[in-house]
Amino acid sequence: MENGQESVRRAGGVGAEASARTTGEVHYPVIGVPMPGRGLLGQYRLYFYTRCLERAGAVVRVLEPEKGIQAALAAGERCHGFLFPGGPDLAPKLYGQEILPGCGKTDPARDAFELPLMQAALSARRPLFCIGRGMQLLNVARGGTLFQDITRRQEYPHMDRWHRAYATHPVELDTECLLAKLLDSDSATVNSLHHQAVDAAGEGLWITADSPEGFAEALELADYPFCLAVQWHPEYMAPQAPVQKQLFEGFVKACRQQALV
């Protein structure tokens, strides 16, 4: 996606070149982020992701579905990592199911754009940070399945749009996982903006956090440089819960190491 076909942002400025920056001893890796929606809502969501990544020291390359998957794959070759953002439900046909009552609105164009991008990133072993829908996308890309609606199974509210910056329920972490190391804890309290959840975990994926009801709240991929997926939204929590910033900092650090390879 050369010649201005995608947006590029860098910590401290806009319009950076599409490669890792070096300022003295500081390296700014390039992180690809698929555009998380259309119109003002998409821009609103994008702001929170880019703010967290830029403050952690990254260049953000926005990958736009309208430009086509081939252009995104070409741009992705120059990215040192990828963040897959939240958004609408994935089409159930992608994980071998019919649409069931409770399944929300899907976005076939976004599915068709993000799924091959995810698969290409996995093949290239680029660092991955997958949030909300992004976690479900990772699971489906690895052959896993989803619960299409958890509303009647939940004990805590898992869809609280009005308090997205604040925690609504606890999660327990596997003490040996990357997530526990980044948060320096075996538990956390998180916000929640989902009505779907991982059912069967995909190949090689490890459920590293769960809710009190037993829903998967985080996934990691075994034997992979950096692959972290969380069902909550740390981009909204970071200003009120600074510990959530550590997830972005750990991800950007892994991308920085990739940039130096």
Salt bridges, closest charged atoms under 4 A:
GLU2 OE2 - ARG78 NH1 3.89
GLU6 OE2 - ARG61 NH1 2.03
GLU54 OE2 - ARG9 NE 2.76
ASP89 OD2 - HIS195 NE2 2.80
ASP107 OD2 - ARG38 NH1 3.06
ASP111 OD1 - ARG133 NH2 2.83
GLU114 OE2 - ARG110 NE 2.61
GLU114 OE1 - ARG133 NE 3.16
ASP149 OD1 - HIS195 ND1 2.75
ASP160 OD1 - HIS163 ND1 3.08
GLU213 OE2 - HIS158 NE2 2.94
GLU217 OE2 - HIS158 ND1 3.68
GLU217 OE2 - HIS169 NE2 3.51
GLU217 OE2 - HIS194 NE2 3.74
GLU235 OE2 - HIS233 ND1 2.70
